[in-house]
Structures are given as structure tokens and as C-alpha cells.
């Protein structure tokens, strides 16, 4: 699921192996309202795919990578601070 402050949308990513810049197109297309993308990589932390951070940075989006539980908590904290963010969450 990809979550924005005002809506969410389904996401076909089931694991980190499925995660690409193309799979994050909804976030990239909203780069004018999104400064931070929090990615929840599943129930346990694993390394992010190569090139993902740099690819998002080219669109002005900072990547915060963590397990999904931590991503949900961090999203709520940053949302309360009125940050411009989105979360892409792999189910646990």
C-alpha cells in the first residue's frame, strides 16, 4: 500500500525483490507534494535495492528505509509534524 496524507492506493509490491523505481511511480508523480518517502520493507529489515535512493533523490524525494512496523510509527510522527511525505509499505 502507498499512503499519502490525504489518500492511499493499492500497491502490487509483495517483497523487496519486487521494488523498483517504476513501482514507486505514484510517489514520483507526486514529487511536488512529497519530500520524504518512508519505505517499510516487510517484517524484518533488509537492505534497500541498489540505486533506489539515488533514483528518488533525482526527483527531490528523500528515502527513509526501515521495517514496516517502524515505517508506520515514523509516518505517524512525521505526519503529526505536517511533513510532506508518503509511505510505501510491504505487508508483514
Rosetta constraint file for C-alpha pairs under 8 A:
AtomPair CA 1 CA 8 HARMONIC 6.90 0.50
AtomPair CA 1 CA 9 HARMONIC 5.82 0.50
AtomPair CA 1 CA 10 HARMONIC 4.79 0.50
AtomPair CA 1 CA 11 HARMONIC 4.69 0.50
AtomPair CA 1 CA 12 HARMONIC 7.88 0.50
AtomPair CA 1 CA 88 HARMONIC 5.87 0.50
AtomPair CA 1 CA 89 HARMONIC 5.37 0.50
AtomPair CA 1 CA 90 HARMONIC 6.95 0.50
AtomPair CA 1 CA 91 HARMONIC 7.92 0.50
AtomPair CA 2 CA 8 HARMONIC 5.54 0.50
AtomPair CA 2 CA 9 HARMONIC 5.33 0.50
AtomPair CA 2 CA 10 HARMONIC 6.42 0.50
AtomPair CA 2 CA 11 HARMONIC 6.20 0.50
AtomPair CA 2 CA 27 HARMONIC 7.97 0.50
AtomPair CA 2 CA 86 HARMONIC 7.05 0.50
AtomPair CA 2 CA 87 HARMONIC 5.59 0.50
AtomPair CA 2 CA 88 HARMONIC 4.38 0.50
AtomPair CA 2 CA 89 HARMONIC 6.30 0.50
AtomPair CA 3 CA 7 HARMONIC 6.27 0.50
AtomPair CA 3 CA 8 HARMONIC 4.27 0.50
AtomPair CA 3 CA 9 HARMONIC 6.59 0.50
AtomPair CA 3 CA 86 HARMONIC 5.53 0.50
AtomPair CA 3 CA 87 HARMONIC 5.03 0.50
AtomPair CA 3 CA 88 HARMONIC 6.38 0.50
AtomPair CA 3 CA 89 HARMONIC 7.96 0.50
AtomPair CA 4 CA 8 HARMONIC 5.67 0.50
AtomPair CA 4 CA 85 HARMONIC 6.72 0.50
AtomPair CA 4 CA 86 HARMONIC 4.67 0.50
AtomPair CA 4 CA 87 HARMONIC 6.69 0.50
AtomPair CA 5 CA 79 HARMONIC 7.19 0.50
AtomPair CA 5 CA 85 HARMONIC 7.35 0.50
AtomPair CA 5 CA 86 HARMONIC 7.07 0.50
AtomPair CA 11 CA 23 HARMONIC 7.89 0.50
AtomPair CA 12 CA 23 HARMONIC 7.85 0.50
AtomPair CA 13 CA 18 HARMONIC 5.42 0.50
AtomPair CA 13 CA 19 HARMONIC 6.17 0.50
AtomPair CA 13 CA 23 HARMONIC 7.28 0.50
AtomPair CA 13 CA 90 HARMONIC 6.65 0.50
AtomPair CA 14 CA 18 HARMONIC 6.49 0.50
AtomPair CA 14 CA 90 HARMONIC 6.03 0.50
AtomPair CA 14 CA 91 HARMONIC 7.09 0.50
AtomPair CA 15 CA 19 HARMONIC 6.94 0.50
AtomPair CA 15 CA 41 HARMONIC 7.24 0.50
AtomPair CA 15 CA 42 HARMONIC 7.13 0.50
AtomPair CA 15 CA 90 HARMONIC 6.40 0.50
AtomPair CA 16 CA 41 HARMONIC 6.16 0.50
AtomPair CA 16 CA 42 HARMONIC 7.84 0.50
AtomPair CA 16 CA 48 HARMONIC 7.44 0.50
AtomPair CA 16 CA 49 HARMONIC 7.39 0.50
AtomPair CA 16 CA 90 HARMONIC 7.87 0.50
AtomPair CA 17 CA 49 HARMONIC 7.86 0.50
AtomPair CA 18 CA 23 HARMONIC 7.89 0.50
AtomPair CA 19 CA 23 HARMONIC 6.03 0.50
AtomPair CA 19 CA 24 HARMONIC 7.72 0.50
AtomPair CA 19 CA 49 HARMONIC 7.48 0.50
AtomPair CA 20 CA 24 HARMONIC 6.65 0.50
AtomPair CA 20 CA 49 HARMONIC 7.74 0.50
AtomPair CA 20 CA 52 HARMONIC 7.03 0.50
AtomPair CA 21 CA 25 HARMONIC 6.57 0.50
AtomPair CA 21 CA 52 HARMONIC 6.44 0.50
AtomPair CA 21 CA 55 HARMONIC 6.90 0.50
AtomPair CA 21 CA 56 HARMONIC 7.48 0.50
AtomPair CA 24 CA 28 HARMONIC 6.31 0.50
AtomPair CA 24 CA 88 HARMONIC 7.95 0.50
AtomPair CA 25 CA 29 HARMONIC 5.87 0.50
AtomPair CA 26 CA 30 HARMONIC 6.46 0.50
AtomPair CA 27 CA 31 HARMONIC 6.40 0.50
AtomPair CA 27 CA 34 HARMONIC 7.30 0.50
AtomPair CA 27 CA 37 HARMONIC 7.73 0.50
AtomPair CA 27 CA 86 HARMONIC 7.12 0.50
AtomPair CA 28 CA 56 HARMONIC 7.33 0.50
AtomPair CA 28 CA 59 HARMONIC 6.66 0.50
AtomPair CA 28 CA 61 HARMONIC 7.85 0.50
AtomPair CA 30 CA 34 HARMONIC 6.03 0.50
AtomPair CA 31 CA 35 HARMONIC 6.73 0.50
AtomPair CA 31 CA 59 HARMONIC 6.49 0.50
AtomPair CA 31 CA 60 HARMONIC 6.79 0.50
AtomPair CA 31 CA 61 HARMONIC 6.68 0.50
AtomPair CA 33 CA 84 HARMONIC 6.10 0.50
AtomPair CA 33 CA 85 HARMONIC 7.61 0.50
AtomPair CA 34 CA 61 HARMONIC 6.68 0.50
AtomPair CA 34 CA 84 HARMONIC 4.90 0.50
AtomPair CA 34 CA 85 HARMONIC 4.84 0.50
AtomPair CA 34 CA 86 HARMONIC 6.46 0.50
AtomPair CA 35 CA 60 HARMONIC 6.52 0.50
AtomPair CA 35 CA 61 HARMONIC 4.78 0.50
AtomPair CA 35 CA 62 HARMONIC 6.15 0.50
AtomPair CA 35 CA 83 HARMONIC 7.90 0.50
AtomPair CA 35 CA 84 HARMONIC 5.36 0.50
AtomPair CA 35 CA 85 HARMONIC 5.67 0.50
AtomPair CA 36 CA 61 HARMONIC 5.36 0.50
AtomPair CA 36 CA 62 HARMONIC 4.74 0.50
AtomPair CA 36 CA 63 HARMONIC 6.05 0.50
AtomPair CA 36 CA 64 HARMONIC 7.14 0.50
AtomPair CA 36 CA 84 HARMONIC 6.46 0.50
AtomPair CA 36 CA 85 HARMONIC 4.61 0.50
AtomPair CA 36 CA 86 HARMONIC 6.42 0.50
AtomPair CA 37 CA 61 HARMONIC 6.56 0.50
AtomPair CA 37 CA 62 HARMONIC 6.08 0.50
AtomPair CA 37 CA 63 HARMONIC 5.04 0.50
AtomPair CA 37 CA 64 HARMONIC 6.04 0.50
AtomPair CA 37 CA 85 HARMONIC 5.72 0.50
AtomPair CA 37 CA 86 HARMONIC 4.98 0.50
AtomPair CA 37 CA 87 HARMONIC 5.51 0.50
AtomPair CA 37 CA 88 HARMONIC 7.21 0.50
AtomPair CA 38 CA 63 HARMONIC 6.08 0.50
AtomPair CA 38 CA 64 HARMONIC 4.66 0.50
AtomPair CA 38 CA 65 HARMONIC 5.97 0.50
AtomPair CA 38 CA 66 HARMONIC 7.57 0.50
AtomPair CA 38 CA 71 HARMONIC 6.12 0.50
AtomPair CA 38 CA 74 HARMONIC 7.95 0.50
AtomPair CA 38 CA 75 HARMONIC 6.97 0.50
AtomPair CA 38 CA 85 HARMONIC 7.54 0.50
AtomPair CA 38 CA 86 HARMONIC 6.29 0.50
AtomPair CA 38 CA 87 HARMONIC 4.57 0.50
AtomPair CA 38 CA 88 HARMONIC 6.27 0.50
AtomPair CA 39 CA 63 HARMONIC 7.32 0.50
AtomPair CA 39 CA 64 HARMONIC 6.22 0.50
AtomPair CA 39 CA 65 HARMONIC 5.02 0.50
AtomPair CA 39 CA 66 HARMONIC 6.27 0.50
AtomPair CA 39 CA 67 HARMONIC 7.70 0.50
AtomPair CA 39 CA 68 HARMONIC 7.29 0.50
AtomPair CA 39 CA 71 HARMONIC 6.42 0.50
AtomPair CA 39 CA 87 HARMONIC 5.68 0.50
AtomPair CA 39 CA 88 HARMONIC 4.80 0.50
AtomPair CA 39 CA 89 HARMONIC 5.77 0.50
AtomPair CA 39 CA 90 HARMONIC 7.86 0.50
AtomPair CA 40 CA 65 HARMONIC 6.47 0.50
AtomPair CA 40 CA 66 HARMONIC 5.29 0.50
AtomPair CA 40 CA 67 HARMONIC 4.74 0.50
AtomPair CA 40 CA 68 HARMONIC 3.67 0.50
AtomPair CA 40 CA 69 HARMONIC 7.18 0.50
AtomPair CA 40 CA 70 HARMONIC 7.35 0.50
AtomPair CA 40 CA 71 HARMONIC 5.06 0.50
AtomPair CA 40 CA 72 HARMONIC 7.55 0.50
AtomPair CA 40 CA 87 HARMONIC 7.44 0.50
AtomPair CA 40 CA 88 HARMONIC 6.24 0.50
AtomPair CA 40 CA 89 HARMONIC 4.55 0.50
AtomPair CA 40 CA 90 HARMONIC 5.71 0.50
AtomPair CA 41 CA 45 HARMONIC 6.42 0.50
AtomPair CA 41 CA 46 HARMONIC 6.86 0.50
AtomPair CA 41 CA 65 HARMONIC 7.19 0.50
AtomPair CA 41 CA 66 HARMONIC 6.09 0.50
AtomPair CA 41 CA 67 HARMONIC 4.94 0.50
AtomPair CA 41 CA 68 HARMONIC 5.63 0.50
AtomPair CA 41 CA 89 HARMONIC 6.70 0.50
AtomPair CA 41 CA 90 HARMONIC 5.53 0.50
AtomPair CA 42 CA 67 HARMONIC 5.37 0.50
AtomPair CA 42 CA 68 HARMONIC 5.02 0.50
AtomPair CA 42 CA 89 HARMONIC 7.37 0.50
AtomPair CA 42 CA 90 HARMONIC 5.03 0.50
AtomPair CA 42 CA 91 HARMONIC 5.84 0.50
AtomPair CA 42 CA 92 HARMONIC 5.18 0.50
AtomPair CA 43 CA 67 HARMONIC 5.81 0.50
AtomPair CA 43 CA 68 HARMONIC 5.94 0.50
AtomPair CA 43 CA 69 HARMONIC 7.08 0.50
AtomPair CA 43 CA 91 HARMONIC 7.62 0.50
AtomPair CA 43 CA 92 HARMONIC 4.84 0.50
AtomPair CA 44 CA 67 HARMONIC 5.38 0.50
AtomPair CA 44 CA 68 HARMONIC 7.70 0.50
AtomPair CA 45 CA 66 HARMONIC 5.99 0.50
AtomPair CA 45 CA 67 HARMONIC 4.80 0.50
AtomPair CA 46 CA 67 HARMONIC 7.74 0.50
AtomPair CA 48 CA 52 HARMONIC 7.18 0.50
AtomPair CA 48 CA 65 HARMONIC 7.03 0.50
AtomPair CA 51 CA 55 HARMONIC 5.91 0.50
AtomPair CA 52 CA 56 HARMONIC 6.24 0.50
AtomPair CA 53 CA 57 HARMONIC 6.14 0.50
AtomPair CA 53 CA 62 HARMONIC 7.31 0.50
AtomPair CA 53 CA 63 HARMONIC 5.80 0.50
AtomPair CA 54 CA 58 HARMONIC 6.35 0.50
AtomPair CA 55 CA 59 HARMONIC 7.19 0.50
AtomPair CA 56 CA 60 HARMONIC 6.61 0.50
AtomPair CA 56 CA 61 HARMONIC 5.22 0.50
AtomPair CA 56 CA 62 HARMONIC 6.67 0.50
AtomPair CA 56 CA 63 HARMONIC 6.99 0.50
AtomPair CA 57 CA 61 HARMONIC 4.98 0.50
AtomPair CA 57 CA 62 HARMONIC 5.83 0.50
AtomPair CA 57 CA 63 HARMONIC 7.69 0.50
AtomPair CA 65 CA 71 HARMONIC 7.72 0.50
AtomPair CA 66 CA 70 HARMONIC 6.23 0.50
AtomPair CA 66 CA 71 HARMONIC 5.88 0.50
AtomPair CA 67 CA 71 HARMONIC 6.11 0.50
AtomPair CA 68 CA 72 HARMONIC 6.20 0.50
AtomPair CA 68 CA 89 HARMONIC 6.08 0.50
AtomPair CA 68 CA 90 HARMONIC 6.57 0.50
AtomPair CA 68 CA 91 HARMONIC 7.23 0.50
AtomPair CA 68 CA 92 HARMONIC 6.92 0.50
AtomPair CA 69 CA 73 HARMONIC 6.52 0.50
AtomPair CA 70 CA 74 HARMONIC 6.02 0.50
AtomPair CA 71 CA 75 HARMONIC 5.92 0.50
AtomPair CA 71 CA 87 HARMONIC 7.42 0.50
AtomPair CA 71 CA 89 HARMONIC 7.58 0.50
AtomPair CA 72 CA 76 HARMONIC 6.40 0.50
AtomPair CA 72 CA 87 HARMONIC 7.92 0.50
AtomPair CA 73 CA 77 HARMONIC 6.44 0.50
AtomPair CA 74 CA 78 HARMONIC 6.15 0.50
AtomPair CA 75 CA 79 HARMONIC 5.90 0.50
AtomPair CA 75 CA 85 HARMONIC 7.81 0.50
AtomPair CA 75 CA 86 HARMONIC 7.67 0.50
AtomPair CA 75 CA 87 HARMONIC 6.78 0.50
AtomPair CA 76 CA 80 HARMONIC 6.17 0.50
AtomPair CA 77 CA 81 HARMONIC 6.57 0.50
AtomPair CA 78 CA 82 HARMONIC 6.54 0.50
AtomPair CA 78 CA 83 HARMONIC 5.58 0.50
AtomPair CA 78 CA 85 HARMONIC 7.76 0.50
AtomPair CA 79 CA 83 HARMONIC 5.58 0.50
AtomPair CA 79 CA 84 HARMONIC 7.66 0.50
AtomPair CA 79 CA 85 HARMONIC 7.37 0.50
